[in-house]
Amino acid sequence: MAVKKNTFHIVSLGCAKNSVDADSMAQLLINAGYDLVIDPRRACVIIVNTCGFIGPAKEESFDALAEMAANKKSGQVLIAAGCLTQRYGGEVTRRVAGIDDILGTRRWMDIVDVVESRCGAGHSESRYQLSGATAVGSDEHGASRVSVEGASAYLKIADGCRRSCAFCIIPSIKGPAVSRPMESILAEACSLQDMGVREIILIAQNTTDYGYDLGLKNGLAHLLTKMTDAVPRIDWIRVLYAYPSGVTNELIEVMATHKQLVHYLDLPLQHAHPLTLRRMHRPSNVDWVRKTLGKMRKAMPDLALRTTFIVGYPGETEEEFQTLLDFVEEIRFDKVGAFKFSFEPGTASEKLGDPIPDELKEERMKRLMEKQQAISLERNRRFVGRTLDVLIEGAGDDMSIGRSYRDAPKIDGLVLVKGQIPAGQLVPVRIENAMVYDLSGAAAEFEPNGLRV
């Protein structure tokens, strides 16, 4: 299969924030006259947008680069971009032979210059495009900061992070928080509305910190208010990656009083024992968290709460872990993600080492998730007999799949719906069955063939 001139293939690994960066790079290349191809064997330029957040993600990125390098043809250029390259620099090209260039995540917007310097000048040696910029550049070269997936779209409102969580390498990779201008975000939201997108998902390293560097107080609440006015035809606006102390009374009020803002919040708490949280350099006032969650549930009784916890953090005693289990039992989150602590050189937790055996981490994660699975099933059963709006994402074999307001893409559950309904439809579904993660039911307004009654 021949390589086609002025073409590129891009692979993006990791989180939705990486997907936005990859799509922005693709947009800049397309604007410069390059064509996106699905088959990497036909591409003149292959880009792997890597993740380097934790050990498993690092190895997945190295594996993807090695696979692309092994299959690279004469005349093809392989570029490693993203978090892995920003974090590990020249180690990437030393470990994987065949990489032609690396591009750090702080200068993703330079992708056209990097590609043209390789393809146009015919350089044979690897080059390093790691900018000395202290933060992700604010000049985005006119690229939209969105990633559209079906009827949903991620919209990045900021990048970088000013927090200092001991386990996290992101500030070292991305630099301090840089909020995007509100007018740019709103303009992109309007463009998504014009495209027919039904759900906008706001993302950043810390969405509730939006606007701090711009001198805004309650910046996210202000942005959400403006956005609901600007895009009245968007059905759902969802917020991911919130930080506990950023959930203000103003934000709660805005979420509770604007219909488009789904009553869902992803609030990674990481732990529930004050001593563990202090070692993590996280907010340790757990009573404040309890009160805030209580305020949210009082204002939005149907609120779906998602959180994330780390088990096996250095120094976590059985007593501390039991406090976490008790907290999960008390709060009864709708969704919980759990991760085993990953030792990461260069983080503030490096000095703590990795003293807890992996078998104990695994055992604690199993206990946590078994407890949460029972809670999730109980929470899901409350919806049996009720009707939920479901955004359909696909269909086949006389069955459709979608998500309710309670489910963010890829990280939460699904709603299975009888019959074949066109993707992109938002339909009322009467829930008939509840499982640990998913729901199932029938769409009253649709015949099995997907036509409205």
C-alpha positions in Angstrom: 0.0 0.0 0.0 1.6 3.3 -1.2 2.2 6.2 1.1 0.1 9.2 0.0 1.7 12.6 -0.1 0.5 15.4 2.3 -1.4 13.0 4.5 -1.3 12.3 8.2 -2.6 9.7 10.7 -3.0 10.5 14.3 -3.5 8.3 17.4 -4.5 9.8 20.7 -4.0 8.0 24.0 -5.2 8.8 27.5 -8.0 11.2 28.6 -10.5 13.4 26.8 -8.2 16.4 27.3 -5.6 14.6 25.1 -8.3 13.9 22.5 -9.0 17.7 22.3 -5.3 18.3 21.7 -5.1 15.7 19.0 -8.2 17.0 17.3 -6.7 20.6 17.4 -3.5 19.4 15.9 -5.5 17.6 13.2 -7.5 20.7 12.5 -4.3 22.8 12.0 -2.8 20.2 9.6 -6.0 20.1 7.6 -6.1 23.9 7.4 -2.5 23.7 6.1 -3.5 21.4 3.3 -2.9 17.9 4.7 -5.5 15.1 4.5 -6.4 12.9 7.5 -6.2 9.1 6.6 -7.6 6.3 8.7 -5.0 3.7 7.7 -1.5 4.6 9.0 0.1 2.6 6.2 -1.0 5.3 3.7 0.0 8.3 5.8 3.1 10.4 5.1 3.1 11.6 8.7 2.1 9.4 11.7 1.5 11.2 15.0 1.1 9.5 18.4 -0.3 11.9 21.0 0.9 10.2 24.1 -0.1 10.0 27.8 2.5 10.0 30.5 0.3 10.6 33.6 1.0 7.3 35.4 3.1 4.2 34.9 0.5 2.1 33.0 -0.3 5.0 30.6 3.4 5.5 30.0 3.9 1.9 29.0 0.8 2.0 26.8 2.3 5.0 25.0 5.7 3.4 24.6 4.0 0.3 23.2 2.0 2.3 20.7 5.1 4.2 19.5 7.0 1.0 19.2 4.3 -0.6 17.1 4.1 2.4 14.8 7.9 2.5 14.5 8.2 -1.2 13.7 5.7 -0.9 10.9 7.0 2.4 9.5 7.7 2.5 5.8 10.3 4.3 3.8 9.3 7.9 3.4 7.1 8.0 6.5 7.7 10.3 9.4 6.8 9.3 13.0 6.2 12.1 15.5 5.8 11.5 19.2 3.7 14.2 20.8 1.9 14.9 24.1 2.5 14.3 27.8 5.0 11.4 27.5 7.4 13.5 25.4 7.1 16.6 27.6 7.9 14.5 30.7 10.6 12.2 29.4 12.1 14.2 26.5 15.0 12.5 24.7 14.3 9.2 26.6 11.5 8.6 24.2 13.7 8.5 21.1 16.4 6.5 22.9 13.9 3.9 23.9 12.0 3.7 20.6 14.1 3.6 17.4 12.5 5.1 14.4 10.9 8.2 16.0 11.8 11.2 13.8 10.6 14.1 16.0 9.1 14.8 19.4 6.7 17.6 20.2 6.0 18.5 23.8 2.5 19.1 25.0 3.1 22.8 25.8 3.6 23.5 22.1 1.1 21.2 20.4 0.1 24.2 18.2 3.5 24.0 16.4 2.5 20.7 14.7 2.4 22.2 11.2 5.9 23.7 11.6 7.2 20.4 12.8 5.6 18.4 10.0 6.7 20.8 7.3 10.3 21.0 8.7 10.5 17.2 8.3 8.6 16.6 5.1 9.9 19.8 3.4 13.5 19.9 4.4 14.1 16.2 4.4 16.0 16.0 7.7 17.3 12.6 8.5 18.2 13.0 12.2 15.7 13.2 15.1 14.9 16.6 16.3 13.5 17.8 19.6 10.7 20.3 19.7 10.4 20.7 23.5 9.6 24.3 24.2 11.0 26.0 27.2 7.6 27.6 27.7 6.6 27.6 31.4 2.9 26.8 30.5 0.7 25.6 27.7 0.8 28.4 25.1 -2.2 30.8 25.1 -1.8 31.3 21.3 -3.8 28.4 19.9 -3.1 29.4 16.2 -6.9 29.6 15.6 -7.6 26.0 16.4 -10.9 25.1 18.0 -10.3 23.3 21.4 -13.0 20.7 20.9 -13.3 17.0 20.2 -16.6 15.9 18.7 -17.7 12.3 19.3 -21.2 11.7 17.7 -23.7 14.0 19.3 -21.4 14.9 22.2 -18.4 17.2 22.2 -15.6 17.9 24.7 -14.8 21.6 25.0 -11.5 22.5 26.8 -11.9 25.7 28.9 -8.4 25.7 30.4 -5.1 23.9 30.5 -2.4 23.3 33.1 -2.9 23.3 36.9 -1.9 25.5 39.8 -2.6 22.8 42.4 0.2 20.7 44.0 -1.3 17.3 44.6 1.7 15.2 45.7 0.9 12.2 43.5 0.3 14.2 40.3 2.9 15.1 37.6 0.5 17.2 35.5 1.8 20.7 36.7 5.3 19.6 35.7 4.0 18.5 32.3 1.6 21.2 31.5 2.7 24.1 33.7 0.4 26.4 35.7 -3.2 26.9 34.9 -4.1 29.0 31.8 -7.8 29.8 31.3 -9.0 30.4 27.8 -10.8 33.7 27.0 -14.5 33.3 27.7 -15.5 34.7 24.3 -13.4 32.0 22.6 -15.1 29.3 24.6 -18.6 30.7 23.9 -17.9 31.0 20.2 -16.9 27.4 20.0 -20.0 26.4 21.9 -22.1 28.3 19.3 -20.3 26.4 16.5 -21.0 23.1 18.2 -24.7 24.1 18.5 -24.7 24.9 14.7 -23.2 21.5 14.0 -26.2 19.8 15.8 -24.2 18.7 18.8 -26.6 17.9 21.7 -24.2 17.6 24.6 -21.2 19.8 25.5 -18.8 18.5 28.1 -16.6 21.1 29.7 -13.1 19.8 30.6 -9.8 21.1 32.0 -7.3 19.8 34.5 -9.5 21.6 37.1 -12.7 23.1 35.7 -13.7 24.8 38.9 -10.5 26.8 38.8 -11.6 28.4 35.5 -10.9 32.1 35.4 -8.7 32.3 38.5 -5.7 33.5 36.4 -8.0 36.0 34.6 -8.9 37.6 37.9 -12.5 36.2 37.8 -14.3 35.1 41.0 -16.6 32.2 40.5 -15.4 32.0 36.9 -17.0 28.6 36.1 -20.4 29.7 37.4 -20.2 32.9 35.3 -19.1 30.9 32.2 -22.0 28.4 32.6 -24.5 31.2 33.0 -23.2 32.9 29.8 -23.1 29.5 27.9 -26.7 28.6 28.7 -27.7 32.0 27.2 -25.4 31.5 24.1 -26.5 28.0 23.2 -30.1 27.5 24.0 -30.4 24.5 21.6 -27.8 22.5 23.4 -29.7 19.9 25.5 -27.0 19.0 28.0 -24.0 20.8 29.4 -21.8 18.6 31.6 -18.9 19.5 33.9 -16.0 17.1 34.5 -12.8 17.3 36.6 -14.0 19.5 39.4 -11.9 20.3 42.5 -13.6 20.1 45.9 -12.8 23.7 47.1 -14.0 25.1 43.8 -17.6 24.0 44.4 -19.0 27.3 45.6 -22.5 28.2 46.6 -22.7 30.3 43.4 -21.8 27.2 41.3 -24.4 25.1 43.1 -27.1 27.7 42.5 -26.2 28.0 38.8 -26.3 24.3 38.3 -29.6 24.0 40.1 -31.4 26.7 38.3 -30.4 26.2 34.6 -32.1 23.4 32.9 -29.4 22.7 30.4 -26.8 22.0 33.1 -27.1 18.3 33.9 -27.3 17.5 37.5 -24.0 15.6 37.4 -20.7 16.4 38.9 -17.4 14.6 38.6 -15.6 15.5 41.8 -12.4 13.5 42.3 -11.8 13.4 46.1 -8.9 10.9 46.1 -9.4 9.8 49.8 -11.5 10.5 52.9 -9.0 10.3 55.8 -7.5 13.7 56.7 -4.0 12.3 57.3 -3.9 10.6 53.9 -5.3 13.7 52.3 -2.6 15.8 53.9 0.1 13.5 52.6 -1.5 13.8 49.2 -1.4 17.7 49.6 -5.2 17.6 49.1 -7.9 19.5 51.0 -8.3 17.6 54.2 -11.4 19.1 55.7 -13.7 16.1 55.1 -16.5 17.7 57.2 -16.5 20.6 54.7 -16.8 18.1 51.8 -19.8 16.5 53.6 -21.5 19.8 54.0 -20.9 20.8 50.4 -22.2 17.5 49.1 -25.2 18.0 51.3 -25.8 21.4 49.9 -25.6 20.1 46.4 -28.1 17.3 47.0 -30.5 19.6 48.7 -30.4 22.0 45.8 -30.5 19.1 43.2 -32.1 16.0 44.7 -31.5 14.1 41.5 -27.8 14.9 41.5 -25.5 12.2 40.1 -22.2 12.3 42.0 -19.1 10.7 40.6 -15.7 10.6 42.4 -12.3 8.9 42.2 -10.2 7.4 45.0 -6.6 6.3 45.2 -5.9 3.2 47.3 -2.5 2.2 48.6 -1.1 5.7 48.9 2.2 5.7 50.9 1.4 5.5 54.6 -2.2 4.4 54.2 -3.0 2.3 57.2 -5.8 -0.2 57.5 -7.6 2.4 59.8 -7.2 5.1 57.1 -8.5 2.7 54.4 -11.5 1.7 56.6 -12.3 5.4 57.0 -12.5 5.6 53.2 -14.8 2.6 53.1 -17.0 4.2 55.8 -17.1 7.4 53.9 -18.2 5.6 50.7 -20.9 3.9 52.7 -22.1 7.2 54.2 -22.1 9.4 51.1 -23.4 6.7 48.7 -21.9 8.1 45.4 -23.6 7.1 42.2 -20.3 6.4 40.5 -16.8 5.7 41.8 -13.5 5.1 40.0 -10.6 3.6 42.0 -6.9 3.5 41.2 -4.0 1.8 42.8 -1.3 4.3 43.8 1.4 4.6 41.0 4.8 5.6 42.1 5.9 8.5 39.9 9.4 10.0 40.0 9.4 13.8 40.0 6.2 14.1 42.0 6.2 15.4 45.6 5.2 11.9 46.8 8.5 10.5 45.4 10.2 10.9 48.8 7.5 8.7 50.4 8.5 5.8 48.2 6.0 3.0 47.4 5.9 1.0 50.6 2.6 -0.7 50.3 2.8 -4.1 48.4 0.8 -4.3 45.2 -1.1 -7.3 46.5 -2.4 -5.2 49.4 -3.3 -2.4 47.0 -5.2 -4.9 44.8 -7.0 -6.3 47.8 -8.1 -2.8 49.0 -9.2 -1.8 45.6 -11.3 -5.0 45.4 -12.9 -4.3 48.8 -13.7 -0.7 47.8 -15.2 -1.6 44.5 -17.3 -4.4 45.9 -18.8 -2.0 48.4 -19.4 0.6 45.7 -21.0 -2.0 43.4 -23.7 -2.7 45.9 -24.3 1.0 46.4 -24.3 1.6 42.6 -26.9 -1.1 42.1 -29.1 0.4 44.9 -28.8 3.8 43.3 -29.7 2.5 39.9 -32.7 0.6 41.2 -34.3 3.9 42.2 -34.9 4.6 38.5 -36.8 1.4 37.7 -40.3 2.5 36.6 -39.2 6.0 36.0 -38.5 7.7 32.6 -35.1 9.2 31.8 -34.0 11.1 28.7 -31.4 9.0 26.9 -28.9 10.3 24.2 -28.6 7.4 21.7 -25.0 6.7 20.6 -25.5 3.5 18.5 -27.7 0.6 17.6 -27.6 -2.9 16.3 -29.3 -6.3 16.6 -32.6 -4.6 17.5 -31.0 -2.8 20.5 -29.8 0.8 21.0 -27.3 2.1 23.5 -27.1 5.5 25.0 -26.5 7.5 28.1 -28.7 9.4 30.6 -27.7 12.6 32.3 -26.2 10.4 35.0 -23.5 9.0 32.7 -20.5 10.7 31.2 -19.0 9.1 28.0 -16.5 6.3 28.4 -16.3 6.4 32.2 -19.8 5.7 33.4 -22.6 3.3 32.5 -25.0 2.9 29.6 -28.7 2.7 29.0 -29.8 -0.3 26.8 -32.9 0.5 24.9 -35.1 -1.9 23.0 -35.3 -1.4 19.2 -33.1 0.5 16.8 -33.1 4.2 17.3 -31.0 6.6 15.2 -27.8 7.8 16.9 -28.0 11.4 18.1 -31.6 11.2 19.1 -32.5 12.2 22.7 -35.5 10.0 23.6 -37.5 9.4 26.8 -36.9 5.8 28.0 -38.9 4.0 30.7 -36.5 2.1 32.8 -37.3 -1.5 33.3 -34.2 -3.1 34.7 -31.2 -2.0 36.8 -27.7 -3.5 36.8 -24.6 -2.5 38.7 -23.4 0.0 36.1 -26.2 0.0 33.4 -29.9 0.5 33.0 -32.3 -0.9 30.4 -35.7 0.0 29.2 -38.0 0.9 26.3 -38.4 4.2 24.5 -42.1 4.9 24.6 -42.1 7.4 21.7 -40.3 5.1 19.2 -41.4 1.9 17.4 -38.7 -0.9 17.4 -37.5 0.4 13.9 -36.7 3.8 15.3 -39.6 5.7 13.8 -41.6 8.0 16.1 -45.0 6.8 17.1 
